[in-house]
Amino acid sequence: MSAPAERAAVPGSYRPALRAGVLVGGPLYDGPATVHLVKDTGTGHAFKVGPREAFLLARMDGTRALDELGTEYAAAHGKRLGEAQWRQLLALLGTRGLLDGAPRPAAAPAAPAEPRTLWRGTLRLVADADATTARLHRVVRPLLHPAALVPLLLLVLALQTALVLRAGEALDATWALFRNPVLLVAAATLLWLSTALHELAHGVVARHYGGTVAEIGLRWRLPVVIMYCTVDNYPYLPTRWARIATAVAGAVMNLLFLLPFGALWLLAPPDDATRDACAALVLLGTVQALAMLIPLPPLDGYQIAGQLTRTLGLFTASRTYLGQALRRDAAARAYPAPARRAYLAYPAAVLLVLAGTGLALWAAARHLLTGS
């Protein structure tokens, strides 16, 4: 047994503290269970624990003796832990290296590197992605203040309103763009740049809320080449709002990127070719941004849906629950009411989004074919 577990023989004299870098996430529905994610950032090991264990872990900061923890636990759960239970819990935490002073276990094995070929692979662009993101965050932090962000979002809303009202014009301009190879290459280059900024926006906003960025690089599956930005510890950002903001930041960046082109579209002379190209770019860029918000894995919209419903593995869990409910399986009744609502609402929301997407595509095709 580890040293902390031995000291648990005298509960009142031991003040347990989690090792620095151990993160405890908020409650999530995982099927019928409620779990909390725990991660040791020093080793990369991650675990799931129940609400009672998370209650104690969140209070193990070295300021409370076991007697105090036991009193708080009893007040919250109506039961006091016995010495044997304390020994078992502390031994488990010590074995996993989560307690300050316990031996740290070996780091989790890194995922095997993908073989890099001409046709597929990844390439890290910076040695220290977190430091790079921190520098970017210092530059753009003023824009994340509501005084700057709210007017920018209002401009985005105004541009999207204009796009809806002048959708026919934008569709005609987009059709013309696809028949002009030079302008098409220019638009494709700008849209690629927008995807790069999309990824960096995830990292910058995560950094704004205390997160870290593990990697920035390029990933290719020819003919597609995209930039990626891996946000480390995303599930452990301090609030649900921080996690939603991080997930939605990419799409918002895509829409902000369109503002100068939207201004050229709306303000350029009517017969200016640049005006038509900008109209097409605004339409294509909007489609690009909104596509990322579709709530299907691995898109950003799926991460947002998971945070809104406080669920883990929403797609799979929803499918499992629906199957049980349709079969009138007794296991379906074990789900908490909020989980049942989430698992029913999610497929309905996906169908609604897909139906809306299909309707928009039908209307666009009808306009291009009939001019109406």
Residue frames as qw, qx, qy, qz and C-alpha x, y, z in Angstrom:
[[0.000, 0.889, 0.457, 0.000, 0.00, 0.00, 0.00],
 [0.379, 0.603, -0.039, 0.701, 1.23, 3.52, -0.77],
 [0.286, -0.031, -0.491, 0.822, 2.34, 5.94, 1.93],
 [0.339, -0.189, -0.003, -0.922, -0.83, 8.09, 1.70],
 [0.729, -0.256, -0.510, -0.379, -2.98, 4.99, 2.14],
 [0.589, -0.141, -0.657, 0.449, -1.06, 4.02, 5.25],
 [0.053, 0.052, -0.326, 0.942, -1.60, 7.45, 6.76],
 [0.496, -0.310, -0.367, -0.723, -5.33, 7.00, 6.21],
 [0.549, -0.278, -0.759, 0.212, -5.27, 4.82, 9.36],
 [0.203, -0.487, -0.438, 0.728, -5.53, 8.09, 11.29],
 [0.272, 0.683, 0.552, 0.394, -8.18, 9.93, 9.20],
 [0.149, -0.956, -0.232, 0.101, -8.20, 13.13, 11.22],
 [0.463, -0.678, 0.262, 0.508, -4.46, 13.80, 10.81],
 [0.479, 0.017, 0.614, 0.627, -4.10, 13.49, 7.03],
 [0.323, 0.723, 0.117, -0.600, -4.86, 16.30, 4.60],
 [0.664, 0.190, 0.607, 0.393, -4.89, 14.73, 1.12],
 [0.203, 0.743, -0.137, -0.623, -4.03, 16.87, -1.88],
 [0.833, 0.476, 0.266, 0.090, -4.25, 15.99, -5.52],
 [0.604, -0.170, 0.308, 0.715, -1.02, 16.29, -7.44],
 [0.165, 0.659, -0.103, -0.727, -0.63, 19.52, -9.42],
 [0.219, 0.312, -0.693, -0.612, -1.91, 18.95, -12.92],
 [0.056, 0.279, 0.959, -0.014, -4.71, 16.56, -11.96],
 [0.308, -0.024, -0.168, -0.936, -7.95, 17.83, -13.51],
 [0.182, 0.328, 0.892, -0.253, -11.48, 16.87, -12.49],
 [0.125, -0.206, -0.501, -0.832, -14.29, 17.58, -14.96],
 [0.485, -0.036, 0.271, -0.831, -17.93, 18.34, -14.31],
 [0.577, 0.128, 0.768, -0.247, -20.78, 15.82, -14.31],
 [0.366, 0.300, -0.582, -0.661, -21.66, 14.14, -17.61],
 [0.856, 0.084, 0.332, -0.387, -24.29, 11.59, -18.54],
 [0.120, 0.425, -0.854, -0.277, -22.65, 8.45, -19.87],
 [0.410, -0.219, -0.849, -0.250, -25.58, 6.27, -20.84],
 [0.557, -0.672, -0.434, -0.223, -27.58, 5.70, -17.63],
 [0.680, -0.395, -0.279, 0.552, -24.61, 6.65, -15.43],
 [0.025, 0.990, -0.052, 0.126, -23.34, 10.02, -14.31],
 [0.849, -0.075, -0.039, 0.521, -19.56, 10.31, -14.49],
 [0.068, -0.960, 0.185, 0.198, -16.76, 12.82, -14.08],
 [0.814, 0.456, -0.172, 0.316, -13.61, 12.75, -16.19],
 [0.528, -0.789, 0.240, 0.204, -10.28, 12.86, -14.35],
 [0.779, 0.543, -0.115, 0.291, -6.94, 13.42, -16.07],
 [0.609, -0.619, 0.175, 0.465, -3.35, 13.55, -14.88],
 [0.479, 0.871, -0.088, -0.068, -1.79, 15.99, -17.33],
 [0.232, -0.736, 0.626, 0.110, 1.66, 14.90, -16.23],
 [0.421, -0.164, 0.881, 0.142, 1.23, 11.33, -17.43],
 [0.364, 0.129, -0.548, -0.742, -1.69, 11.63, -19.84],
 [0.117, -0.230, -0.963, 0.076, -3.71, 9.00, -17.95],
 [0.415, -0.170, -0.054, -0.892, -7.47, 9.66, -17.88],
 [0.061, -0.184, -0.953, 0.231, -10.23, 8.01, -15.86],
 [0.434, -0.481, -0.359, -0.672, -13.94, 8.11, -15.23],
 [0.128, -0.073, -0.796, 0.587, -15.21, 8.36, -11.65],
 [0.193, -0.652, -0.716, -0.160, -18.66, 8.56, -10.13],
 [0.123, -0.814, -0.102, -0.559, -20.21, 11.67, -8.55],
 [0.709, -0.704, -0.041, 0.007, -19.30, 10.64, -4.99],
 [0.789, -0.126, 0.092, 0.594, -15.65, 10.11, -5.81],
 [0.335, 0.558, 0.171, 0.739, -15.58, 13.39, -7.76],
 [0.390, -0.864, -0.160, -0.274, -17.13, 15.17, -4.75],
 [0.754, -0.583, 0.079, 0.293, -14.14, 14.12, -2.65],
 [0.697, 0.157, 0.209, 0.668, -11.51, 14.68, -5.33],
 [0.149, 0.774, 0.204, 0.580, -12.69, 18.25, -5.89],
 [0.458, -0.858, 0.030, -0.231, -12.08, 18.95, -2.18],
 [0.875, -0.278, 0.051, 0.394, -8.68, 17.28, -1.87],
 [0.363, 0.846, -0.078, 0.384, -6.64, 20.47, -1.98],
 [0.585, 0.151, -0.495, 0.624, -4.52, 19.91, 1.13],
 [0.148, -0.396, 0.248, -0.872, -6.56, 22.27, 3.32],
 [0.771, -0.298, 0.010, -0.563, -9.09, 19.74, 4.65],
 [0.208, -0.312, 0.908, -0.188, -8.35, 16.83, 6.94],
 [0.254, -0.133, -0.908, -0.307, -10.11, 13.56, 6.32],
 [0.025, -0.448, -0.749, 0.488, -12.46, 14.28, 9.22],
 [0.220, 0.494, 0.055, -0.839, -13.56, 17.51, 7.52],
 [0.297, 0.180, -0.703, -0.621, -13.95, 15.76, 4.18],
 [0.154, -0.236, -0.958, 0.044, -15.98, 13.04, 5.89],
 [0.104, 0.501, 0.537, -0.671, -18.28, 15.60, 7.48],
 [0.310, 0.433, -0.241, -0.811, -18.88, 17.37, 4.15],
 [0.264, 0.068, -0.880, -0.389, -19.44, 14.05, 2.42],
 [0.052, -0.348, -0.892, 0.285, -21.95, 12.94, 5.06],
 [0.205, 0.510, 0.288, -0.784, -23.84, 16.25, 4.79],
 [0.356, 0.391, -0.440, -0.726, -24.09, 15.89, 1.00],
 [0.511, 0.122, -0.781, -0.337, -24.75, 12.14, 0.73],
 [0.756, -0.393, 0.038, -0.521, -26.23, 11.17, 4.08],
 [0.980, -0.132, -0.092, 0.113, -23.51, 8.64, 4.85],
 [0.213, -0.856, 0.469, 0.047, -20.11, 8.82, 6.50],
 [0.754, 0.424, -0.500, 0.035, -17.22, 6.86, 5.04],
 [0.850, -0.515, 0.100, 0.049, -15.55, 4.35, 7.31],
 [0.309, -0.732, 0.536, 0.285, -11.81, 3.91, 7.77],
 [0.641, 0.033, 0.712, 0.283, -11.71, 0.90, 5.43],
 [0.498, 0.764, 0.394, 0.114, -13.38, 2.94, 2.68],
 [0.012, -0.961, 0.225, 0.159, -10.90, 5.78, 3.16],
 [0.521, -0.453, 0.660, 0.297, -8.03, 3.31, 2.96],
 [0.642, 0.349, 0.640, 0.236, -9.40, 1.83, -0.26],
 [0.343, 0.918, 0.196, 0.031, -9.96, 5.24, -1.90],
 [0.144, -0.905, 0.363, 0.169, -6.57, 6.65, -0.91],
 [0.623, -0.246, 0.681, 0.295, -4.80, 3.47, -1.95],
 [0.608, 0.572, 0.510, 0.207, -6.46, 3.70, -5.38],
 [0.189, 0.982, -0.004, 0.010, -5.52, 7.35, -5.78],
 [0.388, -0.739, 0.508, 0.212, -1.99, 6.67, -4.60],
 [0.705, 0.028, 0.650, 0.283, -1.56, 3.75, -6.97],
 [0.514, 0.718, 0.390, 0.261, -2.65, 5.91, -9.86],
 [0.513, 0.001, -0.009, 0.858, -0.25, 8.64, -8.77],
 [0.035, -0.752, -0.393, -0.528, -2.99, 11.23, -8.33],
 [0.524, -0.828, -0.179, 0.094, -2.07, 12.21, -4.76],
 [0.160, 0.872, -0.374, 0.271, 0.71, 14.65, -3.99],
 [0.359, -0.609, 0.681, -0.189, 3.70, 12.66, -2.77],
 [0.890, 0.068, 0.441, -0.097, 2.65, 9.36, -4.32],
 [0.408, -0.249, 0.665, 0.574, 4.97, 7.77, -6.92],
 [0.512, 0.543, -0.103, -0.658, 3.99, 8.95, -10.38],
 [0.821, 0.155, 0.545, 0.067, 3.20, 6.06, -12.74],
 [0.395, -0.073, 0.572, 0.715, 4.71, 5.79, -16.18],
 [0.314, 0.379, -0.103, -0.864, 3.27, 8.10, -18.79],
 [0.764, 0.390, 0.435, -0.272, 0.47, 6.79, -20.95],
 [0.555, -0.023, 0.606, 0.570, 1.86, 5.35, -24.18],
 [0.216, 0.496, -0.177, -0.822, 1.71, 7.79, -27.04],
 [0.791, 0.467, 0.298, -0.259, -0.53, 6.93, -29.95],
 [0.681, -0.037, 0.506, 0.529, 1.50, 5.34, -32.73],
 [0.083, 0.578, -0.222, -0.781, 2.56, 7.90, -35.30],
 [0.758, 0.541, 0.303, -0.201, 0.75, 7.64, -38.59],
 [0.643, -0.033, 0.464, 0.609, 3.10, 6.64, -41.42],
 [0.188, 0.766, -0.023, -0.614, 3.70, 9.72, -43.53],
 [0.574, 0.212, 0.640, 0.465, 3.39, 9.22, -47.26],
 [0.061, 0.033, 0.347, 0.935, 2.85, 11.43, -50.24],
 [0.304, -0.421, -0.657, -0.546, -0.87, 10.63, -50.12],
 [0.574, -0.715, -0.283, -0.282, -1.59, 10.96, -46.39],
 [0.639, -0.060, -0.446, 0.624, 0.03, 12.04, -43.17],
 [0.278, -0.939, -0.203, 0.004, 0.50, 14.83, -40.66],
 [0.577, 0.324, -0.184, 0.727, 3.22, 17.41, -40.12],
 [0.385, -0.763, -0.329, 0.401, 3.70, 19.47, -36.95],
 [0.371, 0.795, 0.108, 0.467, 4.30, 23.10, -37.85],
 [0.103, -0.795, 0.337, -0.495, 5.57, 24.46, -34.52],
 [0.454, 0.163, -0.795, 0.367, 7.66, 22.92, -31.76],
 [0.067, -0.252, -0.698, 0.667, 5.65, 24.47, -28.91],
 [0.094, -0.529, -0.639, -0.551, 2.03, 24.84, -29.96],
 [0.363, -0.756, -0.509, 0.197, 0.91, 26.13, -26.56],
 [0.358, -0.489, 0.007, 0.795, 3.49, 28.91, -26.53],
 [0.119, 0.149, 0.536, 0.823, 2.56, 29.89, -30.08],
 [0.225, -0.656, -0.657, -0.298, -1.11, 30.02, -29.13],
 [0.401, -0.681, -0.354, 0.500, -0.29, 32.07, -26.06],
 [0.252, -0.247, 0.213, 0.911, 1.42, 34.67, -28.24],
 [0.078, -0.368, -0.638, -0.672, -1.55, 34.76, -30.61],
 [0.339, -0.694, -0.631, 0.064, -3.87, 35.12, -27.63],
 [0.339, -0.529, -0.171, 0.759, -1.96, 38.15, -26.34],
 [0.099, -0.012, 0.412, 0.906, -2.40, 39.82, -29.74],
 [0.289, -0.357, -0.613, -0.643, -6.13, 39.16, -30.19],
 [0.242, -0.364, -0.775, 0.456, -7.24, 39.22, -26.56],
 [0.140, 0.252, 0.173, -0.942, -8.74, 42.74, -26.87],
 [0.434, 0.012, -0.535, -0.725, -11.09, 41.40, -29.56],
 [0.419, -0.247, -0.874, 0.015, -12.43, 38.79, -27.14],
 [0.015, 0.228, 0.517, -0.825, -13.73, 41.47, -24.80],
 [0.252, 0.631, 0.729, -0.087, -17.51, 41.98, -25.15],
 [0.087, 0.792, 0.046, -0.602, -16.98, 45.63, -26.07],
 [0.108, 0.496, -0.629, -0.588, -15.26, 44.51, -29.27],
 [0.138, 0.044, 0.974, 0.172, -16.81, 41.09, -29.82],
 [0.321, 0.571, 0.659, -0.370, -20.47, 42.15, -29.65],
 [0.340, 0.719, -0.112, -0.596, -20.20, 44.77, -32.45],
 [0.070, 0.379, -0.826, -0.411, -18.32, 42.25, -34.60],
 [0.200, 0.230, 0.951, -0.048, -21.03, 39.65, -34.07],
 [0.354, 0.677, 0.384, -0.519, -23.68, 42.23, -34.96],
 [0.254, 0.619, -0.466, -0.579, -21.83, 42.90, -38.21],
 [0.061, -0.098, 0.973, 0.198, -21.79, 39.15, -38.88],
 [0.299, 0.480, 0.765, -0.308, -25.54, 39.03, -38.25],
 [0.335, 0.717, 0.019, -0.611, -26.08, 41.96, -40.62],
 [0.155, 0.460, -0.730, -0.481, -24.04, 40.29, -43.34],
 [0.126, 0.107, 0.986, 0.036, -25.89, 37.00, -42.95],
 [0.349, 0.611, 0.520, -0.485, -29.21, 38.84, -43.12],
 [0.313, 0.670, -0.303, -0.601, -28.11, 40.49, -46.35],
 [0.007, 0.253, -0.919, -0.302, -27.06, 37.09, -47.70],
 [0.277, 0.366, 0.867, -0.193, -30.51, 35.65, -47.00],
 [0.345, 0.726, 0.268, -0.531, -32.25, 38.63, -48.61],
 [0.410, 0.729, -0.381, -0.393, -29.99, 38.49, -51.67],
 [0.691, -0.209, 0.689, 0.059, -29.51, 34.74, -51.85],
 [0.760, 0.566, 0.318, 0.027, -30.44, 34.57, -55.52],
 [0.294, 0.913, -0.280, 0.041, -27.77, 37.10, -56.45],
 [0.361, -0.642, 0.676, -0.028, -25.16, 35.22, -54.38],
 [0.801, 0.082, 0.593, 0.012, -26.11, 31.89, -55.99],
 [0.660, 0.744, 0.091, 0.055, -25.77, 33.35, -59.50],
 [0.060, 0.881, -0.464, 0.065, -22.38, 34.80, -58.57],
 [0.596, -0.408, 0.691, -0.027, -21.26, 31.45, -57.18],
 [0.827, 0.368, 0.423, 0.038, -22.32, 29.63, -60.35],
 [0.468, 0.867, -0.140, 0.098, -20.35, 32.17, -62.38],
 [0.293, -0.768, 0.567, -0.039, -17.34, 31.71, -60.09],
 [0.772, -0.128, 0.621, 0.051, -17.21, 27.99, -60.84],
 [0.740, 0.587, 0.276, 0.176, -16.93, 28.83, -64.54],
 [0.224, 0.912, -0.269, 0.214, -13.96, 31.16, -63.97],
 [0.890, -0.046, -0.329, 0.312, -10.84, 29.08, -63.12],
 [0.357, 0.399, -0.329, 0.778, -8.71, 32.04, -62.01],
 [0.398, -0.490, 0.173, -0.756, -11.28, 33.44, -59.58],
 [0.908, -0.271, -0.239, -0.212, -12.14, 29.92, -58.42],
 [0.750, 0.095, -0.419, 0.504, -8.52, 29.24, -57.43],
 [0.065, 0.420, -0.296, 0.855, -8.38, 32.60, -55.62],
 [0.656, -0.432, -0.006, -0.619, -11.61, 31.85, -53.73],
 [0.929, -0.140, -0.340, 0.042, -10.43, 28.34, -52.84],
 [0.532, 0.256, -0.434, 0.680, -7.17, 29.77, -51.47],
 [0.224, -0.435, 0.231, -0.841, -9.05, 32.25, -49.31],
 [0.832, -0.331, -0.137, -0.423, -11.39, 29.55, -48.04],
 [0.836, 0.021, -0.442, 0.325, -8.38, 27.39, -47.14],
 [0.215, 0.346, -0.392, 0.825, -6.93, 30.32, -45.21],
 [0.557, -0.426, 0.028, -0.713, -10.28, 30.59, -43.45],
 [0.917, -0.219, -0.323, -0.076, -10.04, 26.95, -42.35],
 [0.606, 0.174, -0.457, 0.627, -6.56, 27.60, -40.94],
 [0.122, -0.375, 0.267, -0.879, -7.87, 30.58, -38.97],
 [0.780, -0.341, -0.247, -0.463, -10.81, 28.39, -37.87],
 [0.852, -0.119, -0.444, 0.250, -8.40, 25.94, -36.24],
 [0.370, 0.219, -0.382, 0.818, -6.28, 28.62, -34.62],
 [0.394, -0.470, -0.007, -0.790, -9.43, 30.24, -33.22],
 [0.853, -0.358, -0.361, -0.115, -10.22, 27.05, -31.30],
 [0.723, -0.033, -0.385, 0.572, -6.78, 27.18, -29.72],
 [0.119, 0.355, -0.175, 0.911, -6.83, 30.89, -28.92],
 [0.567, -0.489, -0.102, -0.654, -10.25, 30.77, -27.25],
 [0.877, -0.280, -0.378, 0.100, -9.30, 27.64, -25.31],
 [0.544, 0.123, -0.336, 0.759, -6.16, 29.48, -24.16],
 [0.185, -0.497, 0.010, -0.848, -8.35, 32.43, -23.14],
 [0.758, -0.466, -0.073, -0.451, -10.19, 30.14, -20.73],
 [0.487, -0.623, 0.591, -0.159, -7.08, 28.46, -19.37],
 [0.967, 0.157, 0.198, -0.027, -6.76, 25.55, -21.78],
 [0.335, -0.578, 0.599, 0.440, -3.65, 24.31, -23.53],
 [0.747, 0.573, -0.158, -0.299, -2.85, 23.45, -27.13],
 [0.816, -0.280, 0.470, 0.185, -0.94, 20.26, -27.81],
 [0.531, 0.006, 0.596, 0.602, -0.27, 20.50, -31.56],
 [0.422, 0.753, 0.031, -0.504, -0.60, 22.78, -34.57],
 [0.369, -0.272, 0.758, 0.463, 0.10, 21.20, -37.91],
 [0.522, 0.336, -0.392, -0.679, -1.00, 20.08, -41.33],
 [0.582, 0.043, 0.803, -0.118, -2.96, 16.94, -42.13],
 [0.407, 0.416, -0.444, -0.682, -3.39, 15.71, -45.65],
 [0.607, 0.201, 0.768, -0.027, -5.49, 13.08, -47.36],
 [0.001, -0.292, 0.467, 0.835, -4.80, 14.07, -50.92],
 [0.364, 0.519, 0.112, 0.765, -6.26, 15.99, -52.58],
 [0.378, -0.863, -0.200, -0.268, -7.39, 17.53, -49.26],
 [0.537, 0.112, -0.430, 0.717, -4.84, 19.38, -47.12],
 [0.365, -0.826, -0.246, -0.351, -6.06, 21.03, -43.91],
 [0.131, 0.473, -0.564, 0.665, -4.55, 22.67, -40.88],
 [0.677, -0.500, -0.534, -0.083, -5.32, 21.27, -37.44],
 [0.042, -0.537, 0.466, -0.702, -5.04, 22.61, -33.90],
 [0.636, -0.283, -0.717, 0.035, -5.39, 20.06, -31.09],
 [0.334, -0.647, 0.221, -0.649, -6.82, 21.58, -27.91],
 [0.456, 0.015, -0.832, 0.315, -5.55, 19.58, -24.96],
 [0.110, -0.255, -0.713, 0.644, -7.74, 19.22, -21.87],
 [0.251, -0.267, -0.364, -0.856, -10.83, 20.57, -23.64],
 [0.552, -0.499, -0.631, -0.221, -13.26, 18.62, -21.38],
 [0.567, -0.445, -0.460, 0.519, -11.63, 20.21, -18.33],
 [0.108, 0.410, 0.051, 0.904, -12.05, 23.87, -19.19],
 [0.005, -0.005, -0.644, 0.765, -13.51, 25.61, -16.14],
 [0.473, 0.326, 0.424, -0.700, -17.11, 26.10, -17.27],
 [0.574, 0.419, 0.696, 0.109, -19.53, 24.68, -19.78],
 [0.317, 0.921, 0.098, -0.202, -19.69, 28.11, -21.43],
 [0.160, -0.728, 0.569, 0.347, -15.90, 28.03, -21.91],
 [0.474, -0.038, 0.844, 0.249, -16.16, 24.66, -23.65],
 [0.480, 0.696, 0.534, -0.022, -19.03, 25.81, -25.88],
 [0.130, 0.936, -0.135, -0.297, -17.20, 29.03, -26.75],
 [0.309, -0.507, 0.718, 0.364, -14.10, 27.05, -27.68],
 [0.504, 0.240, 0.810, 0.183, -16.10, 24.72, -29.91],
 [0.380, 0.818, 0.431, -0.037, -18.02, 27.50, -31.67],
 [0.211, -0.770, 0.215, 0.563, -14.96, 29.76, -32.07],
 [0.402, -0.088, 0.695, 0.590, -13.95, 28.18, -35.37],
 [0.236, 0.631, 0.679, 0.292, -17.25, 28.84, -37.11],
 [0.088, -0.933, -0.205, 0.282, -17.38, 32.37, -35.70],
 [0.347, -0.548, 0.421, 0.634, -13.88, 32.98, -37.07],
 [0.369, 0.261, 0.736, 0.505, -15.02, 31.77, -40.51],
 [0.102, 0.833, 0.531, 0.118, -17.88, 34.27, -40.46],
 [0.243, -0.863, 0.035, 0.442, -15.71, 37.13, -39.19],
 [0.469, -0.215, 0.565, 0.644, -13.27, 36.40, -42.00],
 [0.309, 0.526, 0.679, 0.409, -16.06, 37.13, -44.50],
 [0.045, -0.831, -0.347, 0.432, -16.81, 40.65, -43.23],
 [0.089, -0.576, 0.313, 0.750, -14.42, 42.60, -45.53],
 [0.095, 0.065, 0.822, 0.557, -15.54, 40.56, -48.55],
 [0.043, 0.669, 0.739, -0.072, -19.15, 41.17, -47.59],
 [0.042, -0.762, -0.104, 0.638, -18.47, 44.90, -47.48],
 [0.079, -0.318, 0.599, 0.730, -16.98, 44.75, -50.98],
 [0.090, 0.353, 0.889, 0.278, -19.99, 42.80, -52.21],
 [0.012, -0.766, -0.612, 0.196, -22.54, 45.20, -50.78],
 [0.089, -0.842, -0.037, 0.531, -20.67, 48.43, -51.55],
 [0.351, -0.211, 0.596, 0.691, -18.83, 47.79, -54.84],
 [0.405, 0.335, -0.243, -0.815, -20.31, 49.08, -58.12],
 [0.830, 0.168, 0.361, -0.390, -23.00, 46.77, -59.58],
 [0.830, 0.531, -0.153, -0.070, -20.96, 45.88, -62.67],
 [0.045, -0.733, 0.669, -0.116, -17.72, 45.21, -60.81],
 [0.789, 0.122, -0.598, -0.072, -16.44, 41.61, -61.23],
 [0.204, 0.239, -0.736, 0.600, -14.88, 41.82, -57.77],
 [0.521, -0.152, 0.283, -0.791, -18.34, 42.37, -56.36],
 [0.882, 0.049, -0.267, -0.385, -19.64, 39.11, -57.82],
 [0.628, 0.241, -0.683, 0.283, -16.57, 37.18, -56.65],
 [0.055, -0.236, 0.619, -0.747, -17.03, 38.53, -53.13],
 [0.723, -0.096, 0.063, -0.681, -20.72, 37.57, -53.17],
 [0.867, 0.120, -0.471, -0.108, -19.74, 34.02, -54.09],
 [0.402, 0.279, -0.694, 0.527, -17.05, 33.93, -51.41],
 [0.368, -0.242, 0.428, -0.789, -19.52, 35.09, -48.75],
 [0.865, -0.026, -0.109, -0.490, -21.96, 32.35, -49.74],
 [0.808, 0.197, -0.542, 0.122, -19.33, 29.60, -49.86],
 [0.207, 0.332, -0.636, 0.665, -17.71, 30.77, -46.64],
 [0.568, -0.236, 0.278, -0.738, -21.06, 30.80, -44.88],
 [0.925, 0.035, -0.275, -0.260, -21.78, 27.27, -46.04],
 [0.595, 0.307, -0.630, 0.392, -18.33, 26.25, -44.80],
 [0.101, -0.323, 0.555, -0.760, -18.97, 27.77, -41.35],
 [0.722, -0.138, 0.154, -0.661, -22.49, 26.41, -40.93],
 [0.844, 0.153, -0.500, -0.115, -21.44, 22.92, -42.07],
 [0.363, 0.278, -0.724, 0.516, -19.07, 22.74, -39.11],
 [0.344, -0.181, 0.470, -0.793, -22.01, 23.36, -36.78],
 [0.783, -0.070, -0.443, -0.432, -23.97, 20.29, -37.90],
 [0.542, -0.545, 0.518, -0.376, -24.26, 18.17, -34.72],
 [0.990, 0.116, -0.079, -0.026, -22.62, 15.03, -36.07],
 [0.618, -0.594, 0.397, 0.328, -19.20, 13.65, -35.08],
 [0.608, -0.310, -0.306, 0.664, -16.48, 14.80, -35.51],
 [0.160, 0.655, 0.213, 0.707, -17.80, 18.30, -36.31],
 [0.083, 0.178, -0.425, 0.884, -17.77, 21.23, -33.90],
 [0.568, -0.290, -0.149, -0.755, -21.55, 21.14, -33.71],
 [0.802, -0.199, -0.562, -0.027, -21.32, 17.69, -32.13],
 [0.439, 0.011, -0.536, 0.721, -19.05, 19.01, -29.39],
 [0.228, -0.212, 0.118, -0.943, -21.51, 21.84, -28.77],
 [0.729, -0.267, -0.387, -0.498, -24.44, 19.41, -28.60],
 [0.712, -0.128, -0.623, 0.297, -22.55, 17.29, -26.08],
 [0.212, 0.048, -0.427, 0.878, -21.90, 20.31, -23.88],
 [0.423, -0.241, -0.091, -0.869, -25.48, 21.58, -24.12],
 [0.831, -0.247, -0.346, -0.360, -26.82, 18.19, -23.05],
 [0.370, -0.642, 0.613, -0.275, -23.95, 17.42, -20.62],
 [0.975, 0.057, 0.171, -0.129, -23.40, 14.03, -22.24],
 [0.249, -0.567, 0.728, 0.293, -20.42, 11.87, -23.09],
 [0.135, -0.028, 0.918, 0.373, -20.49, 9.99, -26.39],
 [0.468, 0.313, 0.275, -0.779, -23.85, 11.51, -27.30],
 [0.563, 0.314, -0.516, -0.564, -24.21, 9.84, -30.70],
 [0.402, 0.086, -0.912, 0.010, -23.58, 6.29, -29.47],
 [0.060, 0.146, 0.767, -0.621, -25.44, 6.72, -26.19],
 [0.499, 0.273, 0.078, -0.818, -28.47, 8.19, -27.95],
 [0.590, 0.215, -0.651, -0.427, -28.57, 5.30, -30.42],
 [0.261, 0.009, -0.928, 0.265, -28.31, 2.78, -27.56],
 [0.229, 0.209, 0.581, -0.753, -31.08, 4.43, -25.57],
 [0.571, 0.264, -0.182, -0.756, -33.42, 4.69, -28.55],
 [0.512, 0.136, -0.822, -0.211, -32.92, 1.01, -29.29],
 [0.127, -0.110, -0.870, 0.464, -33.72, 0.10, -25.70],
 [0.338, 0.257, 0.333, -0.842, -36.74, 2.39, -25.59],
 [0.587, 0.234, -0.417, -0.654, -38.17, 1.05, -28.85],
 [0.514, 0.035, -0.856, -0.034, -37.75, -2.52, -27.60],
 [0.621, -0.626, -0.050, -0.469, -39.34, -1.48, -24.29],
 [0.686, 0.112, -0.585, 0.417, -36.25, -2.78, -22.58],
 [0.563, -0.761, -0.303, 0.109, -36.32, -2.34, -18.80],
 [0.630, -0.166, -0.027, 0.758, -32.79, -0.89, -19.02],
 [0.152, 0.546, 0.265, 0.780, -34.24, 2.27, -20.62],
 [0.445, -0.805, -0.297, -0.257, -36.01, 3.12, -17.36],
 [0.732, -0.425, -0.159, 0.508, -32.68, 3.29, -15.53],
 [0.407, 0.360, 0.099, 0.834, -31.68, 6.49, -17.37],
 [0.096, -0.466, -0.388, 0.790, -32.08, 9.76, -15.44],
 [0.358, 0.784, 0.481, -0.160, -34.82, 11.98, -16.84],
 [0.096, 0.857, -0.235, -0.449, -32.38, 14.65, -18.17],
 [0.254, -0.330, 0.813, 0.407, -30.41, 11.94, -19.98],
 [0.423, 0.435, 0.793, 0.059, -33.58, 10.53, -21.53],
 [0.282, 0.885, 0.214, -0.303, -34.56, 13.98, -22.76],
 [0.065, -0.724, 0.507, 0.464, -31.09, 14.55, -24.22],
 [0.314, -0.131, 0.886, 0.314, -31.00, 11.19, -25.98],
 [0.391, 0.615, 0.685, -0.013, -34.44, 11.81, -27.50],
 [0.163, 0.913, 0.066, -0.368, -33.82, 15.44, -28.43],
 [0.281, -0.553, 0.575, 0.533, -30.50, 14.78, -30.14],
 [0.358, 0.164, 0.807, 0.439, -31.72, 12.62, -33.06],
 [0.224, 0.818, 0.525, -0.070, -34.69, 14.94, -33.50],
 [0.072, -0.873, 0.147, 0.460, -32.32, 17.93, -33.73],
 [0.339, -0.301, 0.710, 0.539, -30.08, 16.10, -36.21],
 [0.345, 0.469, 0.773, 0.250, -33.04, 15.24, -38.42],
 [0.112, 0.917, 0.301, -0.239, -34.25, 18.83, -38.26],
 [0.175, -0.732, 0.383, 0.535, -30.83, 20.19, -39.25],
 [0.344, -0.068, 0.806, 0.476, -30.45, 17.68, -42.08],
 [0.299, 0.676, 0.671, 0.065, -33.97, 18.46, -43.32],
 [0.030, 0.927, 0.061, -0.369, -33.19, 22.17, -43.30],
 [0.271, -0.515, 0.600, 0.549, -29.95, 21.53, -45.16],
 [0.370, 0.246, 0.830, 0.338, -31.76, 19.45, -47.76],
 [0.219, 0.841, 0.481, -0.118, -34.41, 22.14, -48.21],
 [0.081, -0.844, 0.207, 0.489, -31.75, 24.81, -48.68],
 [0.315, -0.260, 0.751, 0.519, -29.96, 22.68, -51.28],
 [0.343, 0.519, 0.765, 0.167, -33.24, 22.03, -53.11],
 [0.128, 0.921, 0.246, -0.274, -34.04, 25.75, -53.17],
 [0.180, -0.681, 0.454, 0.546, -30.53, 26.57, -54.46],
 [0.346, 0.015, 0.830, 0.437, -30.78, 23.94, -57.21],
 [0.286, 0.716, 0.637, -0.012, -34.26, 25.15, -58.17],
 [0.032, 0.900, -0.011, -0.435, -33.00, 28.72, -58.47],
 [0.223, -0.507, 0.629, 0.546, -30.03, 27.74, -60.64],
 [0.315, 0.191, 0.871, 0.325, -32.17, 25.57, -62.91],
 [0.142, 0.726, 0.655, 0.154, -35.19, 27.82, -63.26],
 [0.231, 0.324, 0.003, 0.918, -33.91, 31.25, -62.27],
 [0.443, -0.612, -0.206, -0.622, -36.66, 31.64, -59.71]]
